[in-house]
Every structure is written in C-alpha cells, then in structure tokens.
C-alpha cells in the first residue's frame, strides 16, 4: 500500500492482524505521514467504534 493511494482516494483503512504484529506502529506512522502532507487523520481502535455505534443507536439491546 502506498500512502498516496489511500489519501488521494480518501479511503478508510482497517488492519486486521494478530496481537504483537505492529499494527499500531504502522498505522501511527501512516497517520503521521498523512498529517505531514497536510491531511486530516482519525485513529480509532475497534472497541471505540463499537462504543460509538452503540451510543448512536441508543445503547446495546438487553436480552
């Protein structure tokens, strides 16, 4: 993947790998490079997306 391809296309990027494989290091570096190029960046882990989505839909349904 090339930084220019992601930024120019304004695409979302999701990295799915096992623990300890460098996902955070790589995505942080990618985000820093995008910021240095003048782009806006959002770095959010999956658990935060679940929380945001649940809040937007009134919380989790209880069974």
Secondary structure, DSSP 8 states (H G I E B T S, - for coil): --HHHHHHTT--------TTSSHHHHHHHHHHHHHHTT-------HHHHHHHHHHHTTS----
